[in-house]
């Protein structure tokens, strides 16, 4: 079959119907995963770790009494100088006791990562594992829906916003499962991920749905596979980074409140104590965004090359081009701030959320509300 014949092929209605069935089936499986993830968090809230944390917040006076007793006869003393903390036993306790030195970044908190959503509860962990199994099954079904959609029109399955949405959600889930396979501490992301995936797919099948059809002539290019696929992957990775950024801001506020002697609420304590430490979340966010930023740069360059082939110019200040560049600048500012003294931490995290907001507007806002050469929403 020649390229011209392929481009002119009529959509296969049977395959398009199968694709729709698979997408709805994936949503059903993701809904089961959502309930399993909720059960994991609920059972985790009754775990020994959660009960201990709640007891500590409910009885601060006991903690004060214990601290008073400890201060009367300390087992060790802490002496800080710069970024070095030295633990020493008093001479009265042990004249020849060795010194233990730990090194950490100045101003950082020595807070361990939380135990995860299940918080060590066996039943909660079981529900968590069941949820991951459902997520993996839903991912396979959704990928099948994307592939059959592509086969129904014999082209790349991202010619309109509906197709972009179902592909984006499947890639986002794939990124999550890949991180789990790499033994990363990201299972806690499952609940916000699946919640947003269900919303994304619900929007796709109700508001953004478009019957399978052929592309406009400008999109008949192999650059469609290169440019749009990298844009989808970047968006999925940026999304995971944004979830981690939001969690970092909450966990950092929680840790700061505890450090200042504050008393967080029971619900906040139950949730925050199970998340990774703020420092770990900040590091994960930075690594995700830093790893994807070069690929986003390539996405913009590939789009410019494609524009040169399709429209005879590499850059024309089209709204999509402008907001892609604004997104690039925003993430560049975040990466620069993250490496700059005085801008690390919360300030850089706010920049990361602004950058992801630019990406969201570039997709939804520009495609729906702004007209231009990239107006292929189909809605």
Buried (B, 14 or more C-beta within 10 A) or exposed (E): EEEEEEBEBEBBEEBBEBBBBBBEBBBEBBBBBBBBBBBBBBBBBBBEBBEEBBEBBEEEEEEEEEEEEEEEEEEEEEEEEEEEBBBBBEEEEEEEEEEEEEEEEEEEBEBEEBBBBBBBBEBBBBBBBBBBBBBBBBBBBBBBBBBBBBBBBBBBBBBBBBBBBBBBBBBBBBBBBEBBEEEEBBBBBBBBBBBBBBEBBEBBBEEBBBEBBBBEEBBBBEBBEBBBBBBBBBBBBBBBBBBBBBBBBBBBBBBEBBEEEEEBEBEBBBBBBBBBBBBBBBBBBBEBBBEBBEEBBBBBEBBBBBBEEBEEEBEEEBBBBBBBBBBBEBBBBBBEBBEEEEBBBBEBBBBBBBBBBBBBBBBBBBBEEBEBBBBBBBE
